[in-house]
Amino acid sequence: MELEIKIGNKSTTEYVLIGLNYIKKGVTKIIILARGKQINKAIDVCEIIRSQTKLKTININSGTETFENIADKMHISSIKIVIEI
């Protein structure tokens, strides 16, 4: 079973608690997704969950997503972190 956490405006603690609660329910894989300024928070969430469980970082992908607007293009950095038992 896996859980996907999309990092947004909630506090780091809230995302950590979500992850830990699902681990107690049997989730063995967590995918953490973030864009832009939330990337730092995603890394913090990953490290806190890993320090409190037996999960290990399996894969980290980073890249740039392009969004087209009427006026211009926006390039936003993104990250995907996969942790599992």
N, C-alpha and C positions, 0 to 999 in steps of 0.2 A: 504494500500500500504506500502511496506517496502523497505528499502535500506540496502545493505550490503557494509560496508567499510572495505577494507583490508589494514591495516597499513603497510607502507613500508618506503621508503627513502624521501618522500616529507616532507615538514615542517608541524608542528602541525596546523598552521594557515590554510594551504591549505585543510587539512581534515575537520577542523571545518567549513570552508566556504562551502565545498561540502555538509556537513550535513545540514547546515542552509539553503542553496539554495533549497535542496530537501524538507525540511520542509515547505518552502513557497509554494512549488508546491503540497503539500497535503500529503506527506509521514507522517505516524503516528508511524512508528516503524523503528528503526535503529539498525542494528547488526554490532558491531565493532569487527573485528578479528585481532589478532596480534600474532607473535611468537618471542621468544628470546628477544633481546635488544629493540624491538619495543613495548613491553608490557607497559613500562612507558608512551610512547607516546599515546598509546590507552587509558589509564586511563585519561591522560590530555585532550584528545579530548572529551571523554565522559563527564568529569566534566565541560568543557567549554560550550559544547552544552547544558547540563542540566542547567547551570547557566543562559543561555540566552533564554531558552524556558521553556515550561511547561512539558517537558518530564521527566519521572521518571525512575530510574534504576529498571528493572524488574528481571533480572537474570544475574549472573556472573558465568561462568564456567571456571575453569582452569585445565590444565592437561599437560601431556608430550607426545609429538609425537616422535616416533622412526623412524629414517631413516637409511637404511642399505647402506653402501658403499662397494666397493670391499674389502677394508682393514678393516673396523670396523663399529660399530653401533654408531649413534649419537642420543642423547636424547635432544630434544629441548622443552622448556616450551612453552605453548600456552595459550591464553585467549580468551574468547568470552563474550562480554558484550552486553546485550539486553536492550535498552531503548525505551520507548513508552509513549504515552499520557495516 
